[in-house]
Amino acid sequence: MPEDRLPIYRMLELYQYELSDIWDQDLDGHGEFGYALDRYFQSSNCKAFVALVAGKYAGFALADRATKVAADGNWMDQFFVLKKYRRVQVGATLARAVFEALPGYWEVGQMPANLPAQAFWRRTIGEFSDNAHTEHAITAGWWQGIVQAFNSPPK
Ligand SMILES: CC(C)(COP(=O)(O)OP(=O)(O)OC[C@H]1O[C@@H](n2cnc3c(N)ncnc32)[C@H](O)[C@@H]1OP(=O)(O)O)[C@@H](O)C(=O)NCCC(=O)NCCS
């Protein structure tokens, strides 16, 4: 929804700061990390989702088509749950809702050093796909990391 754009942008700033130990970025002249979010509100290939708990923003997901293993499919571009709402299944619930909203082939990637995210996605995707997913390590090119690939709904 258009009204979610600014809250997502501000949650992206929190997300980028939290990951700044492993995702090296500097603030711009406005004191922001910044993120090219407009395409999520302009292109049919880019979808933005928010998680709400009792009407309050609890996280977001951004999905596009920039798969890293296969030539085409859904790719989880960014995914975040505010600290207050962690470990109560907000992330798992949001992930399932996004997978179901965008049926087809899926890839989800994590930076090599983001071990908590790897644990979260292995558990969440393992449950969603009934362990029918495959896992890939990408070690060359501009994007490197761990990727889980699976289908929604599971085949
Ligand atoms: C990763 C993240 C999205 C998890 O969100 P969450 O709402 O806390 O996750 P859930 O409560 O749905 O967790 C589901 C299961 O995933 C696993 N899991 C979640 N967070 C974990 C962690 N920090 N360490 C290990 N396992 C974890 C657990 O098995 C958990 O079940 P349990 O709580 O019953 O043990 C959240 O910690 C986050 O936003 N982190 C910072 C941003 C980030 O790394 N995003 C992912 C980029 S790929």
PDBQT file of the ligand as one rigid body, heavy atoms in Angstrom, charges set to zero:
ROOT
HETATM    1  C1  LIG A 201      15.970 -13.230  11.085  1.00  0.00    +0.000 C 
HETATM    2  C2  LIG A 201      14.680 -12.561  11.574  1.00  0.00    +0.000 C 
HETATM    3  C3  LIG A 201      13.885 -12.075  10.366  1.00  0.00    +0.000 C 
HETATM    4  C4  LIG A 201      13.861 -13.607  12.342  1.00  0.00    +0.000 C 
HETATM    5  O1  LIG A 201      12.589 -13.048  12.658  1.00  0.00    +0.000 OA
HETATM    6  P1  LIG A 201      11.697 -13.617  13.876  1.00  0.00    +0.000 P 
HETATM    7  O2  LIG A 201      10.344 -13.029  13.765  1.00  0.00    +0.000 OA
HETATM    8  O3  LIG A 201      12.410 -13.425  15.166  1.00  0.00    +0.000 OA
HETATM    9  O4  LIG A 201      11.661 -15.184  13.559  1.00  0.00    +0.000 OA
HETATM   10  P2  LIG A 201      10.593 -16.265  14.099  1.00  0.00    +0.000 P 
HETATM   11  O5  LIG A 201      10.143 -15.930  15.489  1.00  0.00    +0.000 OA
HETATM   12  O6  LIG A 201       9.507 -16.435  13.102  1.00  0.00    +0.000 OA
HETATM   13  O7  LIG A 201      11.540 -17.566  14.149  1.00  0.00    +0.000 OA
HETATM   14  C5  LIG A 201      11.144 -18.845  13.614  1.00  0.00    +0.000 C 
HETATM   15  C6  LIG A 201      12.257 -19.825  13.919  1.00  0.00    +0.000 C 
HETATM   16  O8  LIG A 201      13.464 -19.443  13.204  1.00  0.00    +0.000 OA
HETATM   17  C7  LIG A 201      14.613 -19.715  14.030  1.00  0.00    +0.000 C 
HETATM   18  N1  LIG A 201      15.268 -18.461  14.430  1.00  0.00    +0.000 N 
HETATM   19  C8  LIG A 201      14.743 -17.209  14.408  1.00  0.00    +0.000 A 
HETATM   20  N2  LIG A 201      15.644 -16.312  14.834  1.00  0.00    +0.000 NA
HETATM   21  C9  LIG A 201      16.765 -17.012  15.157  1.00  0.00    +0.000 A 
HETATM   22  C10 LIG A 201      18.029 -16.649  15.677  1.00  0.00    +0.000 A 
HETATM   23  N3  LIG A 201      18.344 -15.359  15.947  1.00  0.00    +0.000 N 
HETATM   24  N4  LIG A 201      18.953 -17.620  15.893  1.00  0.00    +0.000 NA
HETATM   25  C11 LIG A 201      18.656 -18.914  15.613  1.00  0.00    +0.000 A 
HETATM   26  N5  LIG A 201      17.472 -19.333  15.123  1.00  0.00    +0.000 NA
HETATM   27  C12 LIG A 201      16.524 -18.379  14.887  1.00  0.00    +0.000 A 
HETATM   28  C13 LIG A 201      14.088 -20.448  15.262  1.00  0.00    +0.000 C 
HETATM   29  O9  LIG A 201      14.042 -21.845  14.960  1.00  0.00    +0.000 OA
HETATM   30  C14 LIG A 201      12.678 -19.878  15.380  1.00  0.00    +0.000 C 
HETATM   31  O10 LIG A 201      11.804 -20.692  16.111  1.00  0.00    +0.000 OA
HETATM   32  P3  LIG A 201      11.835 -20.627  17.754  1.00  0.00    +0.000 P 
HETATM   33  O11 LIG A 201      11.767 -19.179  18.143  1.00  0.00    +0.000 OA
HETATM   34  O12 LIG A 201      10.609 -21.424  18.122  1.00  0.00    +0.000 OA
HETATM   35  O13 LIG A 201      13.135 -21.272  18.167  1.00  0.00    +0.000 OA
HETATM   36  C15 LIG A 201      14.990 -11.368  12.547  1.00  0.00    +0.000 C 
HETATM   37  O14 LIG A 201      15.856 -11.837  13.576  1.00  0.00    +0.000 OA
HETATM   38  C16 LIG A 201      15.623 -10.185  11.865  1.00  0.00    +0.000 C 
HETATM   39  O15 LIG A 201      14.919  -9.314  11.344  1.00  0.00    +0.000 OA
HETATM   40  N6  LIG A 201      16.979 -10.104  11.876  1.00  0.00    +0.000 N 
HETATM   41  C17 LIG A 201      17.730  -8.948  11.353  1.00  0.00    +0.000 C 
HETATM   42  C18 LIG A 201      17.567  -8.790   9.843  1.00  0.00    +0.000 C 
HETATM   43  C19 LIG A 201      17.962 -10.023   9.086  1.00  0.00    +0.000 C 
HETATM   44  O16 LIG A 201      18.986 -10.649   9.307  1.00  0.00    +0.000 OA
HETATM   45  N7  LIG A 201      17.072 -10.364   8.108  1.00  0.00    +0.000 N 
HETATM   46  C20 LIG A 201      17.270 -11.529   7.248  1.00  0.00    +0.000 C 
HETATM   47  C21 LIG A 201      18.106 -11.190   6.086  1.00  0.00    +0.000 C 
HETATM   48  S1  LIG A 201      18.379 -12.647   5.069  1.00  0.00    +0.000 SA
ENDROOT
TORSDOF 0
